[in-house]
Amino acid sequence: MTDPGEAMARLDARVVRCRRCPRLVAWRERVAREKRAAYADEVYWARPVPGFGPADARIVVIGLAPAAHGANRTGRMFTGDRSGDWLFASLHRVGLANQPTSTHIGDGLQLHDVRMAAPIRCAPPANKPTPEERASCAPWLDRELAILAPSVRVVVALGAIGWDASLRALGRAGWVEPRPRPRFGHGAEVVLAPASRRSRRTDVTLLGCFHPSQHNTFTGRLTEPMTDAVFERAREVASA
């Protein structure tokens, strides 16, 4: 049986080399050349961003795509922007990360039983990938979930787009999508059963969380206690 760590490392290496979507390739590289003034002296990652966290994690966090001056700059999911600052601080508070900050690769951050992923691996213009780009990138998340299948117990979906992408990806990866399709909401919870009990898969609980965007956090639509509650629930389900 293939070691999940080795399988994930091979997948991550393939993700980083991907150039399938010309528009996304052009945009991520343009951003890296033009940069933001605050990061003028930095060398941007400017490649697809692989997942981050252990290959046998029981909790998977799924967002949307790298931020142009966040993960597209640092090379790590949710690292280098305010959404990531909010997210990692919450993970630390509930005991799922060893430190509250994530600034760059090599900063010592470790996630405990959590892996972060996204359905889109390149920063899209205006944060809006096209349907064709979504379809082109989908196999990366599918493969990631296949590697995680023996261990994953909880998926935390960030925002309605993350919720929809998670349902679709779990369906393709061997779990049964509920019908009618459950609606997204903060704190929403739904259990997906494996399509075959003969597989190595077990039930997966999908949890909804408002995306930690500046709009949501600045307006109070998403608060620290609300975020912590979702991750505390994820830890509780994963440990059951």
N, C-alpha and C positions, 0 to 999 in steps of 0.2 A: 504494500500500500504506500502511495506517495505521501511523504511528509508534507503537511499543510504549509509549513513555513517555507519549504523549498518551492512548492507549487505557487505560493503567493509571490515569492521573490521573482520567479520567472514571469508571472503575470505582470507585476509592476514594471519589470524591465521592458516588456512588450508595450505596455501602455505609454511609457515615456517616449518611445520611438514613433508613435503613431502620427501620421500626417494625412489621414483620410479626408479631412474636411478643409478644402482650400481657404474658405472664408475665415474659419477659426484660426488656421495656421497664420494667415496674413495678419489678423488682428492681434493675436498674442505676441507676435514678433514686432509689430508696429509699436505696441504699448511698451515693450522692452527697450526699444530704441528711443522713443520720445520721453518716456518715464514721467513720473510726477516729481516736482521740484524737491520735495522732502526726501526722495530716494535717488537723487541725481547721481550720487557716488556709488550706488549699488549695482551689481550685476544681476539682472532679472533671470529667473528660471526659464520662462518663456517656452515651456514645453507642456505636454499633458501632465496632469497631476495624479499620481497614483494614490490609492487608499493609504490610510495611516492607522496603525494599531496591530495587535496580535492577530495571527492567521487562524487562531482557535477561539476568537472572542465569542461571547454569548450575547453581546449587545452590539448592534450595528446602527450607526447614525447616518442617515441619508439626507443630503441637502439638495442643491441644484447644480451649481457649477463653481469653479474657482473665480474669485474676484480678480479683476484686471491688475490691481496693485496690491492684492493680498497674496493668495496662493500662487498666482501667476508670477509673482515676484519671489516668493520664498520657496516654492516647490513643495509645500506641505498643506494638506487640506485645512481650511479654516484658520490659516496662520498669516498674521500680518495685517489684519483689518479688525474693525470694531465688533463685527459679528463673531469672529473667532475669540476675541477677548472676552465677550459675554459668555460664550459657550464653554470655553475651557475653565473659566472661573466657576461656573456651575458644576462642571464635572469634578473639579477639585473639592468643592464644598460637600459633595455627596460621596466622596471617597472613590471616584472613578478615574482620577488623575493624580499624579504625584506632585504637581505644582499648578498654580492658577493661571500661568501665562504661557503663551506659545508665540515666540518671536521669530525663530529661524531653525532650520535643521541643525541639530547638534546642540540645542539649548538645554538638553537633559530631560525634556518632557517624556513621560511614559504614561500610557493609558492602561488602566486596569480592566481587562475583560471587555474592552470597547474597541471597535474599529470604525473609522470614518470613511465614507465613500460618497460618490456622487454619480448621477446618471450621465452627466456631461463632464468631460475631463479637461477641456480647454475653456479659458475665459471667453465668453461670447460678447459681441458688441451689444451694448445696452442691456446686458444680462438676459438676452432673448435669443436662445438657439432656435433654429428653424426645425420643423418636423423632420426634415431629411437628416439634419445633424443629430437630432435625438435618436433616430433609428440607427444611424451609423455608429453611434457611441454605445448603444444599449448592450452589445455583447460583452463589453468590459465589465459592467456591473453584473451581468448574468454569470460570467465566469467567476467573479469574486464571490458571489453568493453560493455558487456550486462548491467552491473550496471551503467556505464557512458552514456549509449545510450540516455537517455532523455536530457542530457546536452551537450554532445560533439559536437563541430562544426569543429574542426581542429585537424588533426594528423600530427605531425612533425616527419618524419622518418629520422633517422641518418644513413647514408650510404646506399649502395645498398642492403645489407642484411636486414637492418631495413625497407627499402622500400618494398621489396618483402614480408617480414613477415607481414607488416602492411596491404598490399593489401589482402593477404590471410586471415588474422584475421578479417578484416572488412567484407570480403565476407562471412565468417562463421557467423559473428555476425549480419547479416541482411542488409548489403549494397550490391549493385550490382558492381562486379568487371568489369571495362571497358574492352572491347575487340576491337582491340588488346590491350594487357597489356601495359600500359604506361611505358616508360623507365625512370629509375632513372637519376637524374642530380641535381646539386646544384641549388636550386631555382625552380625546377620543381613543377608544380601545376596541380592537377587534382581533379575534383569534383565527388564524388560518391553519387548516389541517393539511398534512401532506397528501398529495394525490395518491400515493401508494404507501401503505403501512409497511411494505417490504423494503422500502428505501431506508437510508440512514437518517432521514429527516424526522423531526418531531414537530409538534404544534409550534407555531411562531405567533407571538403577540405583537401586533402593530399598534404603536402609540403615536398620536399626533401631538405636535408642539408648534406653536407659532414660530415662524422663522425669526432669529435674533437680528433682524435688520435694524438699522438706525431708526427707521420710521416706527417700527413696533416698540423698540425699547425707549426711544425718546418721548413717545406719546403716552407711555404707560400701558399700551395694549398688552405688552409682555413685560412682566416684572421678574425680579430674581426669584422670589418664592414660587411663582408659577413655573419657571424653568426648572428649579430644583425639584419640584413635586413630580414632574414628568420623569426626571432621571432617577429619583428615589423609587418611583414605581417600576421603572425599567430594571433597576438593581434587584428589587424585591421579586419580580417575576422570574428574572434570570437565575436567581438563587433558589427558587422553589424546587 
